[in-house]
Amino acid sequence: MNGKTPFIDTARDVIRAEADALTALADGLDGNFRVAIDLLLNAKGRVIVTGIGKSGHIARKIAATFASTGTPAHFVHPAEASHGDLGMVTRADLVLAISNSGEAPELANMIAFSRRFDIPLIGITKAPSSALGSQCDVVLRLPDLGEACGTGVVPTSSTTMTLALGDALAVALMKHRSFTAEHFRDFHPGGKLGAVLTKVTDLMHIGDALPLVSADTVMQEALIEISKKGFGVVGVTDANDALIGIITDGDLRRHMSNRFLDLKARDVMTTSPRTIVPDILAQEAVGIMNGQDGGRSVTCLFVTQPGTTKPLGLIHIHDCLRVGLD
């Protein structure tokens, strides 16, 4: 390559340098991390995350991670804070300020505001004695290492460490609060992630949409119910409204005869149909419909009340495909 270092070698050097920086960050964590967690847990309001330049970009991501994992937070640009956005910060809040050098002048008003109104201030910086570090209630210190760019001027290792430290704070808070995938889904209803965390109860058809007939219903009426509800199946219930069977297209073909329309649902149904409960993930329901539990593939499943066979709803494979599950 004309005597130049191959691109892939440069890439590996950068990644290894940043990996080394992360190792140094992990090894250097001390009691200040616990103090910071306690301050965050005791905050009655929101976490105000702030920073300028590349630190500002990282601050935005940290704020978003906090907000999506159960810690109310938002990003406030320090320059905008000096022109009115300090009004977004209340005495119930906590400020998390980020500056690698600790000397970003744009942070001065945010720092002064937090000190004036006794708002807890956590700093992330490599310089505890800096303008930022010296004013903080607690400093999370970044290892004073060179940047991965090789010139020492492009924020690379420092921003990677800051991002990882923000993730560490967010996950530590998550675990303390027993924040689960179900909670996470509440903040992520859209996209693939939302689809994966969708529950059966969110997709199932209920009420009058359910295709149900009694065991004594003649097949002429059962066929009308199958056609009317449009799922290609009908559930069969007993006198106590418990699901005792299901009639599918295969059942219809197997019992087709001259006297078919005079048969009753109990004569045609398949007994003991597979069912699911409403609180499981729709992704699991897809697996069952695809036969991953060892059964045959089906296009829909009745949803029953936990501990009973009373039908609460019905979920169809098309409902799952529509939200992005496969």
TAZIRA-V658426 format. One record per pair of residues at least 6 apart in sequence whose ideal C-beta (glycine too) atoms are under 6 Angstrom apart, sorted by the first residue. I is the first residue (numbers start at 1). J is the second residue. Records with the same first field share a line. If there is no record, write none. Layout:
# TAZIRA-V658426
I->J ; J
This chain:
# TAZIRA-V658426
14->148
17->148 ; 157
18->148 ; 157 ; 160
21->145 ; 157 ; 161
22->164
24->143
25->143 ; 161
28->143
32->138 ; 140
35->138
36->122 ; 138 ; 140
37->172
39->120
43->94
44->92
45->90 ; 92 ; 93
46->72 ; 73 ; 93
47->66 ; 71 ; 73 ; 94 ; 96
48->76 ; 89 ; 93 ; 95
49->59 ; 62 ; 63 ; 73 ; 75 ; 96
50->59 ; 76 ; 78 ; 97 ; 110
51->59 ; 98
52->78 ; 104 ; 106
54->155 ; 159
55->98 ; 99
58->159 ; 162 ; 163
59->75 ; 98
60->75
62->166
63->73 ; 74 ; 75
65->170
66->73 ; 170
67->73
68->187
69->170 ; 174 ; 179
70->177 ; 179
71->173
76->85 ; 88
78->106 ; 107 ; 110
79->106
81->110
82->109
86->113
91->117
94->120
95->114 ; 119 ; 121
96->122
97->107 ; 123 ; 132
98->124 ; 162
99->107 ; 125 ; 132
100->126 ; 158
102->125 ; 127 ; 130 ; 131 ; 132 ; 133
103->130 ; 131
111->135
114->121
120->137
121->136 ; 137
122->138
123->132 ; 133 ; 136 ; 139
124->140 ; 162
125->132 ; 133
126->142 ; 144
127->133
128->139 ; 141
133->139
140->165
142->161
145->157
146->152
147->154 ; 156 ; 157
148->156 ; 157
149->156
181->197
185->197
188->194
192->324
195->323 ; 324 ; 325
196->283
198->282 ; 323
199->281
200->278 ; 280 ; 282 ; 285 ; 303 ; 315
201->278
203->282 ; 315 ; 319
204->303 ; 313 ; 315
205->313 ; 314
206->313
210->314
211->225 ; 229 ; 231 ; 234
212->235 ; 237
213->222 ; 225 ; 234 ; 265
214->237
215->236 ; 238 ; 265 ; 266
216->264
217->265
218->264
219->261 ; 263
220->261
222->234 ; 265
225->234
226->234
231->300 ; 316
232->249
233->246 ; 248 ; 300
234->247
235->243 ; 246 ; 302 ; 311
236->244 ; 245 ; 265 ; 269
237->243
238->244
241->310
242->309 ; 310
243->302 ; 309 ; 311
245->269 ; 270 ; 271
246->270 ; 273
247->268 ; 269
251->268 ; 270
255->268
274->295
275->302 ; 304
276->285 ; 301 ; 303
277->306
278->303
282->320 ; 325
283->325
285->315
286->320 ; 325
289->298 ; 317
290->297
291->297
299->317
300->314 ; 316
301->315
302->311 ; 314
303->312 ; 313
304->310 ; 311
305->312
